[in-house]
Amino acid sequence: MLNVLLVDDEIRMLDLLELYLEKYSCTKAVSGKEALELIEKQIFDLVILDIMMPEMDGWTICEEIRKLTNVPIMMLTAKNGQEDIVRGLTQGADDYLTKPFSEKVLLARIEAVLRRASRQSEIRFKGLVWNKQNHTLHVNNREADITPCEFQLLGILLNHQDQVLARDQLIESVWGFNSDIEPRTVDSHMRNLRNRLKKAGFPVQEYLHTVYSIGYKWTSKGTKTQ
C-alpha cells in the first residue's frame, strides 16, 4: 500500500482527504515542522500539501522537503492565481490543485503524479546507474551482479539520499508491512550490498553508512566517517 503524507492545518480537510484516499495509507501533519519531522523518519510515496498555514507556509515546506527527498508533491490549496500556480510548480511541486475540488479529479491527479514518478526509472550517481525498468545496476559502465532485494534496497537509498532510514522502514518498503523479516536480515543484505559495490569498484564506504541503533543513510556528498 502506498504511503501518502497529508499536510494541512485544518483537521476537517485532513479527515476528508483521508476518507477520499481510502486505498492509500495516510499520515497526517498539521504543520510544516511536523511534516518535515515525519519525512525525516518515514518513507512516503506522495505528499499533499496546503499553502496557507501558520508559522511555515507551503512554499517554504516544499523547499525544505526538496532538500530531503524527491518524493512527489501535490499542492492542494485555495490560492488559485496564475502566479501562485507557477510559483508552486517552479519551487518543486509536481502538481497543483485548487480548492474546492472533486474527489474524482483529486484521485485522477494523484494517479497521474504517481505514474509520472514511477517512470523515472533511472538514477545516476557517481558512476552508478540504477535502472528500475531493466532491473540492472552498472558501475563505471560495467554491469554489476546484484540480488533483487539488494537492488530494491539500493534504489530506496538512492531515492532518499541524506535521509536516515530505519530498518523497519526498509522492511516495509521491500518485503511488506505484514512480513516476518527481522532487522538482522536487513543488516545481512546491506553487508552483501556493500561487498558487491566494493567489488565492482565503487567507493561505497564513502556514501553508505550505518546509523547506530536506527538503520542506514546514503550521503549525497560522501564522507569516509562511519
C-alpha positions in Angstrom: 0.0 0.0 0.0 1.4 3.4 -1.0 2.1 5.9 1.8 0.8 9.5 1.5 1.6 12.4 3.8 -1.2 14.9 4.2 -0.2 18.4 5.3 -2.9 20.9 6.3 -3.6 22.9 9.4 -7.4 22.2 9.1 -8.3 18.9 10.7 -11.5 18.6 8.8 -9.6 18.8 5.5 -7.2 16.1 6.6 -10.1 13.9 7.6 -11.8 14.5 4.2 -8.6 13.7 2.3 -8.1 10.5 4.3 -11.7 9.5 3.5 -11.1 10.0 -0.2 -7.7 8.3 -0.2 -9.0 5.1 1.4 -6.9 2.9 -0.8 -3.7 4.6 0.4 -2.0 4.6 3.8 -2.3 8.2 5.0 -0.3 10.0 7.7 -1.5 13.5 8.8 0.6 16.6 9.7 -1.0 19.8 10.9 2.2 21.9 10.5 5.3 22.2 8.4 7.5 21.3 11.3 5.6 18.1 11.9 5.6 17.2 8.2 9.4 17.6 8.0 10.0 15.5 11.1 7.8 12.8 9.6 9.7 12.9 6.3 13.0 12.5 8.1 11.7 9.4 9.8 9.4 7.7 7.2 9.3 6.9 3.5 6.4 8.4 1.6 5.3 7.9 -2.0 3.4 11.3 -2.2 3.0 14.5 -0.2 -0.3 16.5 -0.5 0.5 20.0 0.8 -1.6 23.1 1.7 0.0 26.5 1.2 -1.8 28.8 3.7 -0.6 27.6 7.1 0.7 29.5 10.1 4.4 29.6 11.1 5.6 27.8 8.0 3.7 28.2 4.7 3.5 25.6 1.9 6.1 27.3 -0.2 8.7 27.0 2.5 7.7 23.5 3.4 8.0 22.4 -0.3 11.5 23.9 -0.5 12.6 22.1 2.7 11.1 18.8 1.5 13.1 19.1 -1.7 16.3 19.3 0.4 15.5 15.9 1.9 13.9 13.8 -0.8 12.5 13.8 -4.4 9.1 12.5 -3.2 6.3 13.7 -5.5 4.5 16.8 -4.1 1.0 17.9 -4.9 -0.1 21.3 -3.7 -3.8 21.4 -2.7 -4.8 25.0 -1.8 -7.4 27.8 -2.2 -4.8 30.0 -3.8 -5.8 29.8 -7.4 -4.0 32.7 -9.1 -1.8 32.0 -12.1 1.3 33.4 -10.3 0.6 31.1 -7.4 0.3 28.0 -9.6 3.6 28.9 -11.5 5.3 29.5 -8.2 4.3 26.2 -6.8 5.4 24.2 -9.9 8.7 26.1 -10.1 9.5 25.6 -6.4 9.4 21.8 -6.6 5.8 20.8 -6.7 4.8 18.1 -9.2 1.2 19.2 -9.4 -1.1 21.9 -8.2 -4.8 21.5 -7.5 -7.1 24.3 -6.2 -9.9 24.1 -3.6 -12.7 23.4 -3.8 -12.1 20.2 -5.7 -13.9 17.0 -6.6 -13.0 13.6 -5.3 -12.7 12.1 -8.8 -10.4 14.9 -10.1 -8.2 14.6 -7.0 -7.8 10.8 -7.3 -7.1 11.1 -11.1 -4.4 13.7 -10.5 -2.8 11.6 -7.7 -2.7 8.6 -10.0 -1.2 10.7 -12.8 1.5 12.1 -10.5 2.4 8.6 -9.2 2.6 7.3 -12.8 5.0 10.0 -13.8 7.1 9.3 -10.7 7.2 5.6 -11.5 8.5 6.3 -15.0 11.6 8.0 -13.5 13.2 4.6 -13.5 16.9 5.5 -13.8 19.1 7.0 -11.2 22.7 8.0 -11.8 25.2 8.6 -9.0 29.0 8.9 -9.2 29.4 6.2 -11.8 26.4 4.2 -10.6 23.5 3.7 -13.0 20.5 2.1 -11.2 17.8 1.2 -13.8 14.4 0.1 -12.4 12.9 -0.8 -15.7 15.7 -3.1 -16.8 16.4 -4.1 -13.2 20.1 -3.6 -13.8 23.0 -1.9 -12.0 26.0 -0.6 -13.8 29.2 0.6 -12.1 31.6 2.6 -14.2 29.9 1.3 -17.4 30.1 -2.3 -16.3 27.0 -4.3 -15.2 27.3 -5.5 -11.6 25.8 -8.6 -10.0 23.1 -7.8 -7.5 20.2 -9.7 -6.0 16.6 -8.5 -6.2 16.5 -7.4 -2.5 19.8 -5.6 -2.7 18.6 -3.9 -5.9 15.5 -2.6 -4.2 17.4 -1.5 -1.1 19.9 0.4 -3.2 17.0 2.1 -5.1 15.4 3.2 -1.8 18.7 4.6 -0.6 19.4 6.5 -3.8 15.9 7.9 -3.8 16.2 9.1 -0.2 19.7 10.5 -0.1 20.8 12.2 3.2 17.8 10.7 5.0 18.2 8.2 7.8 16.1 5.1 7.0 15.1 2.9 9.9 15.3 -0.9 9.5 11.6 -1.2 9.9 11.0 1.3 7.1 13.2 -0.7 4.8 11.5 -3.9 5.7 8.1 -2.4 5.0 9.2 -1.0 1.6 11.0 -4.1 0.4 9.2 -7.1 2.0 5.8 -5.6 3.0 4.2 -4.4 6.2 3.0 -7.9 7.2 6.3 -9.7 6.6 8.1 -11.6 9.4 11.5 -10.3 8.3 13.8 -9.4 11.2 16.1 -6.4 11.4 19.2 -8.6 11.2 18.1 -9.7 7.8 18.3 -6.1 6.6 21.8 -5.9 8.1 22.8 -9.1 6.2 21.5 -7.7 2.9 23.2 -4.3 3.5 26.5 -6.1 4.2 26.2 -8.0 0.9 25.3 -4.9 -0.9 28.4 -3.1 0.4 30.6 -6.1 -0.7 29.1 -6.2 -4.2 29.6 -2.4 -4.7 33.1 -2.5 -3.4 33.9 -5.5 -5.6 32.6 -3.6 -8.6 34.9 -0.7 -7.8 32.5 1.8 -6.2 33.7 3.5 -3.0 30.6 2.5 -1.1 32.2 3.3 2.3 32.0 7.0 1.5 28.3 7.0 0.9 26.5 4.1 2.6 26.7 4.5 6.4 25.2 2.6 9.3 23.3 4.8 11.8 23.8 3.2 15.2 20.6 1.5 16.6 18.5 3.0 13.8 19.3 2.0 10.3 21.2 3.3 7.3 21.9 6.5 5.4 23.2 7.2 1.9 25.0 10.6 1.9 25.0 12.6 -1.3 28.3 14.3 -0.8 30.2 11.4 0.6 32.3 11.0 3.8 34.7 8.4 5.0 33.5 8.7 8.6 31.1 5.9 9.6 
